[in-house]
Each structure stands twice: as C-alpha cells, then as structure tokens.
Amino acid sequence: MRSSGILLPVSSLPSEYGIGCFSKSAYEFVDNLREAGQRYWQILPLGPTSYGDSPYQSFSTFAGNPYFIDLETLIQQGLLTEEECRAVDFGEDPQYADYEKLHKGRETLLRTACQRSGLKESQKFRDFLAEQREWLEDYALYMAIKKKMNHVSWLEWPRELRDRDPDTMEACRRELGEDIYFCQFVQYEFYRQWNELRRYANRQGVQIIGDIPIYVALDSSDVWADRELFQFGEDGLPTAIAGCPPDGFSATGQLWGNPLYDWNCHRATGYEWWIRRMRCCSEWYDVVRIDHFRGFDQYYAIPFGDKTAEHGQWQDGPGLELFQAIQKALGEIQVIAEDLGFITEGVEKLVRDTGYPGMKVLEFAFDSREASNYLPHTYTSNCVVYTGTHDNETIAGWYQNLCPEDLEYCRDYMGNWRPPREEIHWDFIRLAMMSVAEICIIPMQDYLGLDNRARMNQPSTVGGNWRWRLQKGQTDPKLLEKIRKLTIISGRGNY
C-alpha cells in the first residue's frame, strides 16, 4: 500500500524543558500526522546518549533515554512541582538542545521524583523488573558503577570491575543500591510513557518507524556484560573497530569506534543476543530501520588505535542466516534496510533475499558525473524514498550548495524549471511523493523549507549535532493541509 510519513526525532519536538520528550507536544504531533494524512512517524534511536550526544552511541541498546521522560507527567503524578522544574536552566535557545545543561538539570529532577515515587512497593514495578531482567540488572549496575567511577569508560575501571569479578559485583550491588534503584525507576518511567504514546499513535492510524544502529557503543553495558560477543583480544581491548572507508562525507573515512561482533560466537548461540535485541525493537516500534545494513554482508574492520578509517579491511558478516534465525524465533518483523553508500552485489542480494525494502535518497541522485540508481525513474516499488536523512543537509541547504554542473543536471531532470528559491523544497518533496516507492518519508525540516541551520547531523564531526528542535506553531493548519493534498494526489493518504 502506498503511504508516507514524516521524519522527526523525539528530541526535536517542542517542549518547555530543553528537549523534546513524551509530552503533550508528542501527542499533538501524532494528531498533526493524522490530519496531514500520514501513516508513519519515523524517529531516531531512543537509547540513552553517551559521547557526542549521538543517539547512535548509547550506553545500552535496550535502555531508554532519560531525557525523553515527560516532566509534566511527573508533575501530574505529584512527584515533582512546576516550580522545581522551572527553576532548572535547560538552555536559552528553544531552537537547539543544550545537552550539557540537560545532563545536569534532568538527573537532579529525576532523582527527586524517584525519592518521592514509592515504586519499590509497587507490584507493577516489580513485574517490570522481572520482565526486563535479562538486560536491566546489568545496565543498572553498570550505570551505578559508572557514576561511582566519575563516568569514565569501563575500559579504565580497576580490573575487578572491568572483568566483573563475582564478589566485587555483589559488593557493588550492596553499596550502590540506591543508584541501581534510581536507574530502574528511570527505565520504568521511560517504558511506561513510551508505550502509552505508541499505543496512542497506533489508535490514530500512525505507525512508528524506529531506528537502530547496527553496532553498540564500546562504552556500554552491552559490551561490558557480554564481552565475548565482540572482537576483543587477550589484553582486554578491541582488536578492531567499526567505521566506513573514505567517501563523499569524509576523505579519510568515518571512524565510528564501535566494537565489532564476533559473528562465530553469535552463530554458536543461535544469534540469541540479536533475537533479544529485535524482540525489544518489535515491542518499541511497528517498523525497524536497521542502520548500515551492508555490515551484515561485509563489515569494515579498522585496526584498534588507528586515527583514521583509511586502512580498514572488509570482512564477511553473518548474511541471511541471521535474519532467518530472527524470523524463526519472532515471526515476521517489518524492517527497512539502510543500504546507502557503496553497495556491492552481495549487499544487493542480501536485501533481495530478506525481502526488506531498501532506501533511496534524492540528495544522492543528482551527480552530473555518473548515472545514479537514486533517480526516481530507476526505483522499484519495494523501497523507501527520502529527500534526505538525519545525516544529510536539509533539501534547501543542499540545493543552495550544489555546484553549477549538478544544479543544471537537477534542472534538466526536473524539466528545466525555475521556481522561486523559497519554494524549491516542494518540488523535491513532490518528486519523492510521486515516485513508485511504496513508502515516502520526508524530514520535517524539508516540509518547512529550512536551511542547514536545521541540519540534524554532519557525519565525522563532534559537537553541534543532534540539537535542532521544532518550534510551536511551525506545523500550522495551512502546512498540514498542503501536505495532506499532496499525499492524496500521490495516492498515499492515510484515510
């Protein structure tokens, strides 16, 4: 069924407290999607962010981000007061998240709410702990120890902590009980609020497209608790790390720093960890976009300690076997394969064999030097088309920065048109919506025609990313009606 949706990270929602969250604004955005005839809301990963504030570098692949807990809900529950929340400095510019201030202010408020909650006596809380035990025990202990160790990476902890000596772990559980409980409280509130929001979206006919990185962060409870699932040497350090070779984003490649999976170990367990991960995703989302899908066919291994990604080597991944194991255990899960970048025949075959739709990005289409399979006339219906993703410029910013040759190519392809520059984004949105792609997803910034000041992320850079936020009133009725009309004309309406 032809359909469409909007890409807007939860962090980018309007909010009174420094960052988007599961607040009234989230429910209003769902209502806006319905009003505009949209079937999907695509978001970025929901995990707790670590270094660089990137949602693709999280302390746990199973945990939720404390920033997304709605403070207004905690006020209504009597766990906080409005005065306490408004007394915290969350930053001065409502257009951009200030993560340093968020980190300081949010934890103080959540600890106050935890102390007042009385959750230890709740049967629902105890049931939650039992349901999430497989990951939550390790995560809560990891975060409590991390706080005690001044938040340094677990690789820098004393050996007995780093290697999870049983007696030391038991002593930590006794000593850090209150911090462990706080972490459990945060996850309980996150899960409760997110599940309520997702159920509301589904009732409105809106499905959630979630996003998971293929890899987990090196400094995470996932690696600390299950180091044998990753490529580590006898010295306790990774032997190689993830990234991608030089490309259009970076002349020296991208050095992500994530540990690589030991696929032989995963295979020996029947891919049990991946099955648990995908089960969690199926409970959080209606559709799962898996980032860097090509890494399942072949992954780029960079020697640990290298300063750039120029000297990595391609290694074989698990291939179709992994997805067959997931399907056998969990049944059909709707997946979008992020198959962007340099794609080999092996990757193309893997995407075909899984049956998952791949991705098409219009900003990659107009290279005057060579033919491109991102041009709409090359699509098959089993794909998802975007004007751009969270890693791209906004469509308006991209158009402003085109070289003369690519600009002429664009104009020739689009019919040598000369629309006003302030309307250019609508022409690319229309091109995506009218394509044969079964699903069309447009970033909110592109519907608003914003320039690169609203860009979400610039790969291979640290600082200044993941900050843009939607302002109240920007999704006005006139815009929603315009989106709805285009959605209906292109046969994608959510009726």
Residue pairs with C-beta under 8 A, 6 or more apart in sequence:
1 438
2 438
2 439
2 490
2 491
2 492
3 39
3 40
3 438
3 439
3 440
3 492
3 494
4 37
4 38
4 39
4 40
4 433
4 439
4 440
4 441
4 442
4 487
4 490
4 492
5 33
5 38
5 39
5 40
5 41
5 42
5 206
5 207
5 209
5 439
5 440
5 441
5 442
6 33
6 36
6 38
6 40
6 41
6 42
6 441
6 442
6 443
6 444
6 447
7 42
7 43
7 386
7 389
7 390
7 441
7 442
7 443
7 444
8 29
8 41
8 42
8 43
8 443
8 444
8 470
9 20
9 43
9 44
9 55
9 390
9 456
9 466
10 20
10 21
10 22
10 26
10 43
10 44
10 46
10 68
11 19
11 20
11 44
11 55
11 67
11 68
11 97
11 466
11 469
12 20
12 444
12 456
12 468
12 469
12 470
13 20
13 21
13 23
13 25
13 26
13 29
13 469
13 470
14 20
14 25
14 94
14 469
14 470
14 471
14 472
15 21
15 23
15 25
15 469
16 72
16 85
17 71
17 85
17 88
17 90
18 90
18 91
18 97
18 98
18 101
18 102
18 105
18 106
19 67
19 68
19 90
19 97
19 102
19 469
20 26
20 68
20 469
20 470
21 67
21 68
21 69
21 70
21 71
22 68
22 69
22 70
22 73
22 193
22 194
22 196
22 197
23 70
23 71
23 72
23 73
24 72
25 472
26 70
26 197
27 197
27 200
29 41
29 475
30 41
30 197
30 200
30 201
30 204
30 206
31 204
32 475
32 480
33 40
33 41
33 201
33 204
33 206
33 494
34 204
34 205
34 206
34 494
35 480
35 484
36 480
36 481
36 483
36 484
36 487
37 483
37 484
37 487
37 488
37 492
37 493
37 494
37 495
38 206
38 483
38 487
38 494
39 205
39 206
39 207
39 492
39 494
40 206
40 207
40 208
40 209
40 287
40 439
40 441
41 201
41 206
41 207
41 208
41 209
42 208
42 209
42 211
42 289
42 441
43 208
43 209
43 210
43 211
44 55
44 211
44 390
44 456
45 55
45 56
45 58
45 210
45 211
45 212
45 213
46 55
46 64
46 65
46 68
46 194
46 210
46 284
47 55
47 58
47 59
47 60
47 61
47 62
47 63
47 64
47 65
48 58
48 59
48 60
48 63
48 64
48 65
48 66
49 55
49 57
49 58
49 65
49 67
49 99
49 466
50 57
50 58
50 59
50 217
50 219
50 220
51 57
51 217
51 219
52 462
52 463
52 465
53 99
53 465
53 466
53 467
54 457
54 465
54 466
55 65
55 211
55 466
56 213
56 291
57 217
57 258
58 65
58 213
58 216
58 217
58 220
59 139
59 142
59 143
59 146
59 217
59 219
59 220
59 221
60 135
60 139
60 142
60 220
60 221
60 222
61 212
61 216
61 220
61 222
61 277
61 280
62 132
62 135
62 136
62 139
62 222
62 276
62 277
62 280
63 135
63 136
63 139
63 187
63 190
63 221
64 186
64 187
64 190
64 191
64 194
65 190
66 106
66 107
66 110
66 186
66 190
67 102
67 106
68 190
68 193
68 194
69 110
69 186
69 189
69 190
69 193
70 193
71 80
71 85
71 109
73 193
74 80
74 109
74 113
74 189
75 81
75 82
75 85
78 116
79 112
79 113
79 116
79 117
80 109
80 112
80 113
80 116
84 109
84 112
85 109
88 105
88 106
88 108
88 109
89 101
89 105
90 98
90 101
90 102
90 105
91 97
91 98
91 101
91 102
92 98
94 469
94 471
95 468
95 469
95 471
96 467
96 468
96 469
97 466
97 467
97 469
98 467
99 466
99 467
110 182
110 185
110 186
111 182
113 185
113 189
114 181
114 182
114 185
114 186
117 185
119 125
119 185
119 188
120 181
125 184
125 185
125 188
128 187
128 188
128 191
129 136
129 184
132 187
132 191
134 276
135 221
135 276
135 280
136 184
136 187
138 221
138 224
138 225
139 183
139 187
139 221
139 225
140 180
140 181
140 183
140 184
140 187
141 169
141 172
141 173
141 176
141 180
142 154
142 220
142 221
142 224
142 225
143 179
143 183
143 221
144 172
144 176
144 179
144 180
144 183
145 154
145 157
145 161
145 172
145 176
146 152
146 154
147 176
147 179
148 172
148 176
148 179
149 156
149 157
149 161
153 218
153 219
154 161
154 162
154 219
154 223
154 224
155 162
155 218
155 219
155 236
155 237
159 165
160 168
161 168
161 172
162 224
162 236
163 236
164 224
164 225
173 180
194 284
198 208
198 284
198 285
198 286
201 207
201 208
202 286
205 494
206 494
207 286
207 287
208 284
208 285
208 286
208 287
209 285
209 286
209 287
209 288
209 289
209 336
209 441
210 281
210 284
210 285
210 286
210 287
210 288
210 289
211 288
211 289
211 291
212 277
212 281
212 288
212 289
212 290
212 291
213 258
213 291
213 292
214 290
214 291
214 292
214 293
214 295
214 296
215 242
215 256
215 258
215 259
215 260
215 261
215 292
215 295
216 222
216 223
216 258
216 259
217 223
217 258
218 238
218 241
218 257
218 258
218 259
223 230
223 259
226 273
228 262
228 265
229 261
229 262
229 265
229 266
229 273
230 238
230 259
230 260
230 261
230 262
231 238
231 239
231 240
231 259
231 260
231 261
231 262
231 301
232 238
232 239
232 259
233 239
237 304
238 259
238 260
238 304
239 303
239 304
240 260
240 301
240 302
240 303
240 304
240 312
241 255
241 256
241 257
241 258
241 259
241 260
241 301
241 302
241 304
242 256
242 257
242 258
242 259
242 260
242 295
242 299
242 300
242 301
242 302
243 253
243 254
243 255
243 256
243 257
243 300
243 302
243 309
243 312
244 253
244 254
244 256
244 292
244 300
244 309
244 341
245 253
245 300
245 309
245 310
245 312
245 342
246 252
246 253
246 309
246 310
247 253
247 254
247 341
247 342
249 391
249 459
249 460
250 309
250 459
250 460
252 308
252 309
252 310
253 302
253 308
253 309
253 310
253 312
254 309
254 459
254 460
255 302
255 306
255 307
255 308
255 309
255 460
260 299
260 301
260 315
263 317
263 318
266 273
266 274
266 318
266 322
267 318
267 321
270 325
271 318
271 321
271 322
271 325
271 326
274 322
274 325
274 326
275 325
275 326
275 329
275 330
278 288
278 326
278 330
278 333
279 329
279 330
281 288
281 333
282 288
282 330
282 333
286 334
287 334
287 335
287 336
288 333
288 334
288 335
288 336
289 335
289 336
289 338
290 335
290 336
290 337
290 338
291 338
292 338
293 337
293 338
293 339
293 347
293 350
293 351
293 356
293 358
294 339
294 341
294 343
294 344
294 347
295 317
296 317
296 318
296 319
296 322
296 323
296 350
297 316
297 317
297 319
297 344
297 346
297 347
297 349
297 350
298 314
298 315
298 316
298 317
298 344
298 346
298 347
299 314
299 315
299 317
300 309
300 312
300 313
300 314
300 315
301 312
301 313
301 314
301 315
302 309
302 311
302 312
303 311
303 312
306 312
319 350
320 350
320 353
320 354
323 354
326 333
327 333
335 354
335 356
336 356
336 357
336 358
336 359
336 384
336 439
337 351
337 354
337 356
337 357
337 358
337 359
338 358
338 359
339 347
339 348
339 351
339 358
339 359
340 359
340 361
340 364
340 389
351 358
355 382
357 382
357 383
357 384
357 438
357 439
358 382
358 383
358 384
359 383
359 384
359 385
359 386
359 389
360 373
360 374
360 376
360 379
360 383
360 384
360 385
360 386
360 435
360 437
361 374
361 385
361 386
361 387
361 388
361 389
361 392
362 374
362 376
362 385
362 386
362 387
362 388
362 395
362 428
362 431
362 432
363 387
363 388
363 392
363 393
363 395
363 398
364 372
364 374
365 372
365 374
365 375
365 376
366 372
366 375
366 402
366 406
366 409
366 410
366 413
367 406
367 409
368 405
368 406
368 408
368 409
369 405
372 378
375 413
376 385
376 431
376 432
376 434
376 435
376 436
376 437
379 385
379 435
379 436
379 437
380 436
381 436
381 437
381 438
382 438
383 437
383 438
383 439
384 437
384 438
384 439
384 440
384 441
385 432
385 435
385 437
385 439
385 440
385 441
386 432
386 440
386 441
386 442
386 443
387 395
387 425
387 428
387 429
387 432
387 442
387 443
387 446
388 394
388 395
388 398
388 443
388 446
389 443
390 443
390 456
390 457
391 456
391 457
391 458
391 459
392 398
392 455
393 401
393 452
393 455
394 425
394 443
394 445
394 446
394 450
394 451
394 452
394 454
394 455
395 424
395 425
395 428
395 429
395 446
396 424
396 425
396 446
396 449
396 450
396 451
396 452
397 450
397 451
397 452
397 455
399 407
399 410
399 421
399 424
399 425
399 428
400 421
400 451
400 452
401 452
402 410
411 417
411 418
414 427
414 431
417 427
419 426
419 427
422 449
423 449
424 449
425 446
425 447
425 449
426 449
428 446
429 442
429 446
429 447
429 486
430 486
430 490
432 440
432 442
433 440
433 442
433 486
433 487
433 490
433 492
434 490
440 490
440 492
443 456
444 470
444 475
445 454
445 455
445 456
445 468
447 479
447 483
448 454
448 474
448 479
453 468
454 468
455 468
456 465
456 466
456 468
457 465
457 466
458 464
458 465
484 493
487 493
487 494
